[in-house]
Amino acid sequence: MFKSRRYTTFANVATDYISLADAKQHLRVTASDDDSYITGLISMAVDTCSNYLGYSIKKGTAKYGFDSFTGSPALINPVNGLDIPSGNYLRVNSRVLAVNSVSYVNSSQAVTAFAGSDWIVAPDPMGNYSRNIFINTAPNSITDDTIKYIIEVSEGFNPVGTSAVDPDTIFPMAIKHAALLLVGQYYDNRNAIVVGTIQAKISLGFEYLLDPYKIQIIL
């Protein structure tokens, strides 16, 4: 089962997805006095949307750690090398663009790559929001620590204007507008509390724009 995730590198920054000019147009700001502040709000908004969605909007490399295989114990197509029936795959619940490597941690605590013949990515991924990696042969030496298996993936969105890629990997306008709503909210409200006003969420707002792209955990 999945235990942890760590981002190692990012190919893009927040302003590759929402430019300063985009944010200033949304805020109806023409002066440059707040440019640095607005740029910070863009980073905050992209990170906040990423946290809500369950994966990084910014295209980057992430490592996912697992303590065991997933799935019902298999008597048919078992994992070679295991003494008992076990699940036979690892599931990455994220917006995966590519699976870069599959490794395990051996009893000497060394991260060791599986041979290419020992794993396969599901040929029909569940949209772009989950990938199953099926394991053919289990390692003969495995750590007793929590993280036993590590999958490195590229995930996130390509910025608008990226050429020669699947159009479904391009940053959606709905997510961009949700982030701009946050930029506007925090630009206008610079304190942790609001006193003496009545406020209400707009209809079809932040959550409505983001929910179609949110990770749905499938066990």
Short mmCIF file of the C-alpha atoms (twelve columns), coordinates in Angstrom:
data_MODEL
# 
_entry.id   MODEL 
# 
loop_
_atom_site.group_PDB 
_atom_site.id 
_atom_site.type_symbol 
_atom_site.label_atom_id 
_atom_site.label_alt_id 
_atom_site.label_comp_id 
_atom_site.label_asym_id 
_atom_site.label_seq_id 
_atom_site.Cartn_x 
_atom_site.Cartn_y 
_atom_site.Cartn_z 
_atom_site.pdbx_PDB_model_num 
ATOM 1   C CA . MET A 1   0.000   0.000   0.000   1 
ATOM 2   C CA . PHE A 2   1.025   3.603   -0.618  1 
ATOM 3   C CA . LYS A 3   2.871   5.233   2.287   1 
ATOM 4   C CA . SER A 4   4.601   8.410   1.175   1 
ATOM 5   C CA . ARG A 5   5.467   10.775  -1.672  1 
ATOM 6   C CA . ARG A 6   8.418   13.089  -2.224  1 
ATOM 7   C CA . TYR A 7   8.990   15.548  -5.043  1 
ATOM 8   C CA . THR A 8   12.594  15.656  -6.229  1 
ATOM 9   C CA . THR A 9   12.575  18.152  -9.112  1 
ATOM 10  C CA . PHE A 10  10.190  20.461  -10.943 1 
ATOM 11  C CA . ALA A 11  10.470  21.218  -14.635 1 
ATOM 12  C CA . ASN A 12  8.308   24.335  -14.345 1 
ATOM 13  C CA . VAL A 13  7.478   27.134  -11.929 1 
ATOM 14  C CA . ALA A 14  4.087   28.565  -11.013 1 
ATOM 15  C CA . THR A 15  4.389   31.534  -13.375 1 
ATOM 16  C CA . ASP A 16  4.751   29.143  -16.324 1 
ATOM 17  C CA . TYR A 17  1.064   28.376  -15.730 1 
ATOM 18  C CA . ILE A 18  -0.253  31.758  -14.568 1 
ATOM 19  C CA . SER A 19  1.827   34.722  -15.634 1 
ATOM 20  C CA . LEU A 20  2.121   37.956  -13.710 1 
ATOM 21  C CA . ALA A 21  0.267   39.631  -16.589 1 
ATOM 22  C CA . ASP A 22  -2.588  37.098  -16.271 1 
ATOM 23  C CA . ALA A 23  -2.917  37.772  -12.550 1 
ATOM 24  C CA . LYS A 24  -2.775  41.566  -12.921 1 
ATOM 25  C CA . GLN A 25  -5.435  41.455  -15.608 1 
ATOM 26  C CA . HIS A 26  -7.645  39.368  -13.300 1 
ATOM 27  C CA . LEU A 27  -7.036  41.811  -10.431 1 
ATOM 28  C CA . ARG A 28  -7.443  44.860  -12.708 1 
ATOM 29  C CA . VAL A 29  -4.088  46.139  -11.493 1 
ATOM 30  C CA . THR A 30  -1.978  48.255  -13.858 1 
ATOM 31  C CA . ALA A 31  0.724   49.598  -11.540 1 
ATOM 32  C CA . SER A 32  3.906   47.614  -10.878 1 
ATOM 33  C CA . ASP A 33  4.211   48.372  -7.141  1 
ATOM 34  C CA . ASP A 34  2.735   45.007  -6.111  1 
ATOM 35  C CA . ASP A 35  4.370   42.853  -8.791  1 
ATOM 36  C CA . SER A 36  6.524   40.899  -6.330  1 
ATOM 37  C CA . TYR A 37  3.605   40.406  -3.956  1 
ATOM 38  C CA . ILE A 38  1.302   39.203  -6.751  1 
ATOM 39  C CA . THR A 39  3.979   36.792  -7.991  1 
ATOM 40  C CA . GLY A 40  4.063   35.284  -4.500  1 
ATOM 41  C CA . LEU A 41  0.284   34.961  -4.551  1 
ATOM 42  C CA . ILE A 42  0.512   33.059  -7.842  1 
ATOM 43  C CA . SER A 43  2.879   30.522  -6.252  1 
ATOM 44  C CA . MET A 44  0.605   30.232  -3.219  1 
ATOM 45  C CA . ALA A 45  -2.490  29.711  -5.382  1 
ATOM 46  C CA . VAL A 46  -0.878  27.035  -7.574  1 
ATOM 47  C CA . ASP A 47  0.394   25.178  -4.491  1 
ATOM 48  C CA . THR A 48  -3.014  25.440  -2.779  1 
ATOM 49  C CA . CYS A 49  -4.804  24.086  -5.841  1 
ATOM 50  C CA . SER A 50  -2.229  21.269  -6.014  1 
ATOM 51  C CA . ASN A 51  -2.916  20.345  -2.384  1 
ATOM 52  C CA . TYR A 52  -6.655  20.303  -3.041  1 
ATOM 53  C CA . LEU A 53  -6.290  18.164  -6.170  1 
ATOM 54  C CA . GLY A 54  -3.911  15.667  -4.569  1 
ATOM 55  C CA . TYR A 55  -0.986  16.080  -6.983  1 
ATOM 56  C CA . SER A 56  1.366   18.763  -8.260  1 
ATOM 57  C CA . ILE A 57  0.073   21.045  -10.984 1 
ATOM 58  C CA . LYS A 58  3.663   21.964  -11.829 1 
ATOM 59  C CA . LYS A 59  5.239   19.276  -13.978 1 
ATOM 60  C CA . GLY A 60  7.870   17.476  -11.965 1 
ATOM 61  C CA . THR A 61  9.381   14.231  -10.742 1 
ATOM 62  C CA . ALA A 62  7.954   12.454  -7.709  1 
ATOM 63  C CA . LYS A 63  8.866   9.290   -5.836  1 
ATOM 64  C CA . TYR A 64  6.086   7.160   -4.315  1 
ATOM 65  C CA . GLY A 65  6.876   4.730   -1.511  1 
ATOM 66  C CA . PHE A 66  4.947   1.526   -0.754  1 
ATOM 67  C CA . ASP A 67  5.113   -1.067  2.013   1 
ATOM 68  C CA . SER A 68  3.428   -3.897  0.089   1 
ATOM 69  C CA . PHE A 69  1.761   -4.864  -3.150  1 
ATOM 70  C CA . THR A 70  -1.880  -3.959  -3.832  1 
ATOM 71  C CA . GLY A 71  -4.749  -6.161  -4.923  1 
ATOM 72  C CA . SER A 72  -6.392  -9.370  -3.836  1 
ATOM 73  C CA . PRO A 73  -4.051  -12.274 -3.108  1 
ATOM 74  C CA . ALA A 74  -3.478  -13.905 -6.471  1 
ATOM 75  C CA . LEU A 75  -3.432  -17.646 -7.029  1 
ATOM 76  C CA . ILE A 76  -3.604  -16.993 -10.752 1 
ATOM 77  C CA . ASN A 77  -0.682  -14.942 -12.098 1 
ATOM 78  C CA . PRO A 78  1.071   -14.829 -8.712  1 
ATOM 79  C CA . VAL A 79  4.186   -12.768 -8.093  1 
ATOM 80  C CA . ASN A 80  7.148   -15.056 -8.672  1 
ATOM 81  C CA . GLY A 81  9.404   -15.492 -5.664  1 
ATOM 82  C CA . LEU A 82  6.786   -14.966 -2.952  1 
ATOM 83  C CA . ASP A 83  5.980   -17.825 -0.598  1 
ATOM 84  C CA . ILE A 84  2.330   -16.825 -0.138  1 
ATOM 85  C CA . PRO A 85  -0.348  -15.419 -2.458  1 
ATOM 86  C CA . SER A 86  -0.124  -11.650 -2.683  1 
ATOM 87  C CA . GLY A 87  -1.439  -8.706  -4.614  1 
ATOM 88  C CA . ASN A 88  0.603   -8.243  -7.752  1 
ATOM 89  C CA . TYR A 89  0.679   -4.520  -8.470  1 
ATOM 90  C CA . LEU A 90  1.518   -1.057  -7.105  1 
ATOM 91  C CA . ARG A 91  -0.921  1.784   -7.802  1 
ATOM 92  C CA . VAL A 92  0.160   5.397   -8.145  1 
ATOM 93  C CA . ASN A 93  -2.862  7.614   -7.531  1 
ATOM 94  C CA . SER A 94  -1.730  10.793  -9.256  1 
ATOM 95  C CA . ARG A 95  -1.855  12.573  -12.581 1 
ATOM 96  C CA . VAL A 96  0.938   10.476  -14.066 1 
ATOM 97  C CA . LEU A 97  2.567   11.541  -17.312 1 
ATOM 98  C CA . ALA A 98  5.182   8.756   -17.351 1 
ATOM 99  C CA . VAL A 99  6.592   6.015   -15.124 1 
ATOM 100 C CA . ASN A 100 10.360  6.533   -14.981 1 
ATOM 101 C CA . SER A 101 11.547  3.663   -12.782 1 
ATOM 102 C CA . VAL A 102 10.449  0.963   -10.335 1 
ATOM 103 C CA . SER A 103 12.761  -0.004  -7.482  1 
ATOM 104 C CA . TYR A 104 12.855  -1.857  -4.186  1 
ATOM 105 C CA . VAL A 105 14.892  -1.408  -0.998  1 
ATOM 106 C CA . ASN A 106 16.933  -4.519  -0.230  1 
ATOM 107 C CA . SER A 107 17.905  -5.871  3.193   1 
ATOM 108 C CA . SER A 108 21.083  -3.757  3.092   1 
ATOM 109 C CA . GLN A 109 18.903  -0.622  2.699   1 
ATOM 110 C CA . ALA A 110 20.111  -0.055  -0.844  1 
ATOM 111 C CA . VAL A 111 17.610  1.163   -3.450  1 
ATOM 112 C CA . THR A 112 17.784  -1.328  -6.315  1 
ATOM 113 C CA . ALA A 113 16.036  -1.046  -9.665  1 
ATOM 114 C CA . PHE A 114 13.767  -3.862  -10.797 1 
ATOM 115 C CA . ALA A 115 14.810  -5.414  -14.075 1 
ATOM 116 C CA . GLY A 116 12.730  -4.159  -16.978 1 
ATOM 117 C CA . SER A 117 11.235  -7.635  -17.423 1 
ATOM 118 C CA . ASP A 118 10.014  -7.693  -13.803 1 
ATOM 119 C CA . TRP A 119 7.351   -4.982  -14.144 1 
ATOM 120 C CA . ILE A 120 4.888   -3.573  -16.644 1 
ATOM 121 C CA . VAL A 121 2.699   -0.472  -16.646 1 
ATOM 122 C CA . ALA A 122 -0.981  -1.227  -17.216 1 
ATOM 123 C CA . PRO A 123 -1.501  -0.823  -20.970 1 
ATOM 124 C CA . ASP A 124 -4.792  1.030   -20.456 1 
ATOM 125 C CA . PRO A 125 -4.166  3.563   -17.667 1 
ATOM 126 C CA . MET A 126 -7.210  4.743   -15.759 1 
ATOM 127 C CA . GLY A 127 -7.284  8.074   -17.537 1 
ATOM 128 C CA . ASN A 128 -4.383  10.258  -16.501 1 
ATOM 129 C CA . TYR A 129 -5.250  9.951   -12.833 1 
ATOM 130 C CA . SER A 130 -3.888  6.574   -11.833 1 
ATOM 131 C CA . ARG A 131 -1.342  4.053   -13.026 1 
ATOM 132 C CA . ASN A 132 -1.048  0.399   -12.074 1 
ATOM 133 C CA . ILE A 133 2.418   -1.151  -12.223 1 
ATOM 134 C CA . PHE A 134 2.241   -4.929  -12.285 1 
ATOM 135 C CA . ILE A 135 5.126   -6.861  -10.736 1 
ATOM 136 C CA . ASN A 136 6.173   -10.185 -12.257 1 
ATOM 137 C CA . THR A 137 9.009   -11.200 -9.947  1 
ATOM 138 C CA . ALA A 138 9.545   -10.220 -6.315  1 
ATOM 139 C CA . PRO A 139 13.062  -9.384  -5.073  1 
ATOM 140 C CA . ASN A 140 14.841  -12.092 -3.072  1 
ATOM 141 C CA . SER A 141 16.046  -9.531  -0.516  1 
ATOM 142 C CA . ILE A 142 13.795  -6.848  0.948   1 
ATOM 143 C CA . THR A 143 14.087  -4.376  3.798   1 
ATOM 144 C CA . ASP A 144 12.160  -4.665  7.061   1 
ATOM 145 C CA . ASP A 145 11.621  -0.904  6.999   1 
ATOM 146 C CA . THR A 146 8.294   0.679   6.053   1 
ATOM 147 C CA . ILE A 147 9.201   1.756   2.518   1 
ATOM 148 C CA . LYS A 148 9.950   -1.354  0.490   1 
ATOM 149 C CA . TYR A 149 9.060   -0.307  -3.066  1 
ATOM 150 C CA . ILE A 150 9.647   3.030   -4.820  1 
ATOM 151 C CA . ILE A 151 8.117   4.234   -8.070  1 
ATOM 152 C CA . GLU A 152 9.457   7.365   -9.739  1 
ATOM 153 C CA . VAL A 153 7.055   9.170   -12.060 1 
ATOM 154 C CA . SER A 154 6.692   12.391  -13.997 1 
ATOM 155 C CA . GLU A 155 3.406   14.047  -13.079 1 
ATOM 156 C CA . GLY A 156 1.455   17.276  -13.382 1 
ATOM 157 C CA . PHE A 157 0.506   19.375  -16.395 1 
ATOM 158 C CA . ASN A 158 2.375   20.773  -19.353 1 
ATOM 159 C CA . PRO A 159 2.046   24.574  -19.610 1 
ATOM 160 C CA . VAL A 160 -0.272  26.015  -22.260 1 
ATOM 161 C CA . GLY A 161 1.651   26.295  -25.521 1 
ATOM 162 C CA . THR A 162 3.695   23.120  -25.050 1 
ATOM 163 C CA . SER A 163 3.955   21.450  -28.450 1 
ATOM 164 C CA . ALA A 164 3.962   17.805  -29.536 1 
ATOM 165 C CA . VAL A 165 2.228   16.478  -26.393 1 
ATOM 166 C CA . ASP A 166 -1.119  14.847  -25.662 1 
ATOM 167 C CA . PRO A 167 -3.650  17.730  -25.452 1 
ATOM 168 C CA . ASP A 168 -5.052  16.138  -22.292 1 
ATOM 169 C CA . THR A 169 -1.765  16.898  -20.525 1 
ATOM 170 C CA . ILE A 170 -2.096  20.667  -21.058 1 
ATOM 171 C CA . PHE A 171 -2.930  22.855  -18.040 1 
ATOM 172 C CA . PRO A 172 -6.749  23.269  -17.996 1 
ATOM 173 C CA . MET A 173 -8.330  26.720  -17.994 1 
ATOM 174 C CA . ALA A 174 -10.689 25.659  -15.185 1 
ATOM 175 C CA . ILE A 175 -7.760  25.073  -12.814 1 
ATOM 176 C CA . LYS A 176 -6.165  28.336  -13.927 1 
ATOM 177 C CA . HIS A 177 -9.316  30.275  -13.094 1 
ATOM 178 C CA . ALA A 178 -9.660  28.552  -9.709  1 
ATOM 179 C CA . ALA A 179 -6.111  29.676  -8.899  1 
ATOM 180 C CA . LEU A 180 -6.903  33.209  -10.054 1 
ATOM 181 C CA . LEU A 181 -9.904  33.259  -7.696  1 
ATOM 182 C CA . LEU A 182 -7.502  32.546  -4.840  1 
ATOM 183 C CA . VAL A 183 -5.115  35.249  -6.023  1 
ATOM 184 C CA . GLY A 184 -8.009  37.714  -5.976  1 
ATOM 185 C CA . GLN A 185 -9.223  36.576  -2.572  1 
ATOM 186 C CA . TYR A 186 -5.842  36.943  -0.886  1 
ATOM 187 C CA . TYR A 187 -4.957  40.160  -2.704  1 
ATOM 188 C CA . ASP A 188 -8.098  41.809  -1.353  1 
ATOM 189 C CA . ASN A 189 -7.922  40.201  2.115   1 
ATOM 190 C CA . ARG A 190 -4.528  40.531  3.781   1 
ATOM 191 C CA . ASN A 191 -5.477  39.539  7.315   1 
ATOM 192 C CA . ALA A 192 -6.319  36.189  8.893   1 
ATOM 193 C CA . ILE A 193 -9.754  37.478  9.959   1 
ATOM 194 C CA . VAL A 194 -12.360 39.731  8.370   1 
ATOM 195 C CA . VAL A 195 -14.289 42.065  10.671  1 
ATOM 196 C CA . GLY A 196 -17.606 43.778  10.074  1 
ATOM 197 C CA . THR A 197 -18.568 42.324  6.690   1 
ATOM 198 C CA . ILE A 198 -20.836 39.586  5.406   1 
ATOM 199 C CA . GLN A 199 -19.211 37.168  2.974   1 
ATOM 200 C CA . ALA A 200 -20.422 34.155  1.019   1 
ATOM 201 C CA . LYS A 201 -18.894 31.742  -1.476  1 
ATOM 202 C CA . ILE A 202 -19.718 32.390  -5.106  1 
ATOM 203 C CA . SER A 203 -21.767 29.739  -6.874  1 
ATOM 204 C CA . LEU A 204 -19.820 27.422  -9.178  1 
ATOM 205 C CA . GLY A 205 -16.603 28.628  -7.596  1 
ATOM 206 C CA . PHE A 206 -13.258 27.197  -6.473  1 
ATOM 207 C CA . GLU A 207 -14.345 23.617  -5.671  1 
ATOM 208 C CA . TYR A 208 -16.666 23.402  -8.691  1 
ATOM 209 C CA . LEU A 209 -13.780 24.297  -11.008 1 
ATOM 210 C CA . LEU A 210 -11.298 21.893  -9.409  1 
ATOM 211 C CA . ASP A 211 -13.378 18.834  -8.509  1 
ATOM 212 C CA . PRO A 212 -13.359 17.277  -12.033 1 
ATOM 213 C CA . TYR A 213 -9.553  17.122  -11.823 1 
ATOM 214 C CA . LYS A 214 -9.295  15.899  -8.242  1 
ATOM 215 C CA . ILE A 215 -7.720  12.559  -7.424  1 
ATOM 216 C CA . GLN A 216 -10.328 9.910   -6.625  1 
ATOM 217 C CA . ILE A 217 -8.716  7.229   -4.471  1 
ATOM 218 C CA . ILE A 218 -9.560  3.742   -5.751  1 
ATOM 219 C CA . LEU A 219 -8.623  0.838   -3.491  1 
# 
